[in-house]
């Protein structure tokens, strides 16, 4: 995402594994992820842990430790918190959704809407009590009231408002 390019990266993540036993880390149940500035420092950081994770009789030699960058696990500074890329992307998407909903409500305070939950694939009933797959059984809310009822919901609920016609 464009916004991530401007964030300060605090830690580089590396995935490490025993190259003597596995050619690629995808075959591992529990690869070792470490944070270091370069591949050599990542190998040193992971070296002792790899044998423990794989439960082998002998830990790998330093030469057998394989390392690959895992940019998705990098840690960034975001709004005063230290978070990985996936978490920040969810925050950004949630912020966009919230802004879009707030703008809609501000421009349409008394507009009548149905509340649709994408998570459930159903409409909210009147009085905020239950769901219905039938639009004609859905509650009718003023946009401002609909936002009051749903503003606490996260992006995972996939809440949208549909105009009452």
C-alpha positions in Angstrom: 0.0 0.0 0.0 1.1 3.5 -0.7 0.9 4.6 2.9 3.4 2.0 4.1 6.1 3.4 2.0 6.1 6.5 4.1 6.2 4.7 7.4 9.4 4.2 9.4 10.5 0.6 9.4 11.8 -0.3 12.9 12.8 -3.9 12.3 13.6 -6.1 9.3 12.2 -9.7 9.6 13.9 -12.8 8.3 12.7 -16.3 8.1 15.3 -18.9 9.0 15.5 -22.7 8.7 17.8 -25.7 8.6 18.9 -26.0 5.0 20.3 -29.4 5.6 16.8 -30.8 6.3 14.6 -28.6 4.1 15.3 -26.7 0.9 12.5 -24.2 1.4 10.9 -22.8 4.6 7.4 -23.6 3.3 7.8 -27.2 4.4 8.4 -26.3 8.0 5.6 -26.4 10.6 7.3 -23.6 12.7 9.9 -21.6 10.8 12.0 -19.3 13.0 11.4 -15.6 12.4 14.0 -13.2 13.7 14.6 -9.5 13.4 18.0 -8.3 12.3 19.6 -5.7 10.0 21.1 -8.2 7.6 21.1 -11.9 6.7 24.3 -12.8 8.7 23.0 -11.2 11.9 19.7 -13.1 11.3 21.5 -16.4 11.0 23.3 -15.7 14.3 20.1 -14.8 16.0 18.3 -17.9 14.8 21.1 -20.5 14.9 20.4 -21.8 18.4 16.7 -21.8 18.0 16.4 -23.8 14.8 17.5 -27.1 16.3 14.9 -26.6 19.2 12.1 -25.9 16.8 12.8 -28.9 14.5 13.5 -31.2 17.4 16.4 -32.8 15.6 19.2 -34.6 17.4 21.8 -32.2 16.2 21.4 -28.5 15.6 22.5 -27.3 12.2 25.9 -25.9 11.6 26.0 -22.2 10.9 26.6 -22.9 7.2 23.4 -25.0 7.1 21.2 -22.2 8.4 19.2 -20.7 5.5 17.8 -17.2 5.6 15.2 -15.3 3.5 13.6 -11.8 4.0 10.0 -11.8 5.2 8.9 -8.2 4.4 5.4 -8.9 5.5 6.6 -9.5 9.1 8.7 -6.3 9.2 7.8 -4.0 12.1 6.8 -0.4 11.4 5.9 2.6 13.5 2.2 3.5 12.9 0.2 6.0 14.9 2.5 5.5 18.0 2.3 1.7 17.8 4.7 -1.0 16.6 2.9 -3.2 14.1 3.5 -5.5 11.1 2.5 -4.8 7.6 -0.7 -6.9 7.6 -2.0 -5.3 10.8 -1.3 -1.8 9.5 -3.0 -2.5 6.2 -6.1 -3.6 8.2 -6.0 -0.3 10.2 -5.7 1.7 7.0 -8.6 -0.1 5.4 -10.7 0.3 8.5 -9.9 4.0 8.6 -10.9 4.4 5.0 -14.2 2.6 5.7 -14.9 4.7 8.8 -14.2 8.0 6.9 -16.4 6.9 4.0 -19.3 6.1 6.4 -18.9 9.3 8.4 -18.9 11.4 5.2 -22.0 9.7 4.0 -23.8 10.2 7.3 -22.7 13.9 7.6 -24.2 14.5 4.1 -27.4 12.5 4.7 -28.3 12.8 8.4 -32.0 12.1 8.0 -31.8 9.9 4.9 -33.6 6.5 5.5 -31.4 3.4 5.1 -31.2 -0.3 5.7 -28.2 -1.6 7.6 -26.6 -4.5 5.8 -24.1 -6.8 7.6 -21.8 -8.4 5.0 -20.4 -10.7 7.7 -23.8 -12.3 8.1 -25.1 -11.6 4.6 -28.3 -10.2 6.2 -30.1 -6.9 7.1 -30.5 -5.6 10.6 -34.1 -5.9 11.8 -35.8 -2.9 13.4 -34.8 -1.9 16.9 -31.4 -3.4 16.4 -32.8 -6.9 17.2 -31.7 -9.7 15.0 -31.1 -10.2 11.3 -33.2 -11.0 8.2 -32.2 -12.1 4.7 -35.4 -10.4 3.5 -35.1 -6.7 2.8 -38.8 -6.2 3.5 -38.2 -7.5 7.0 -35.3 -5.1 7.6 -35.5 -2.2 9.9 -35.5 1.3 8.5 -33.1 3.8 10.2 -32.2 7.4 9.7 -28.5 7.4 8.5 -27.4 9.2 11.8 -29.1 6.5 13.9 -27.7 3.7 11.7 -24.2 5.1 12.3 -24.8 5.4 16.0 -25.8 1.7 16.0 -22.8 0.5 13.9 -19.9 2.9 14.4 -18.4 0.5 17.0 -18.2 -2.3 14.4 -15.0 -3.2 12.8 -14.2 -3.6 9.2 -14.7 -7.4 9.5 -18.5 -6.9 9.9 -18.6 -5.3 6.4 -21.4 -2.9 7.4 -23.0 -0.9 4.6 -26.1 1.3 4.3 -28.6 0.8 1.5 -31.1 3.5 0.6 -34.7 2.9 1.3 -36.6 3.5 -2.0 
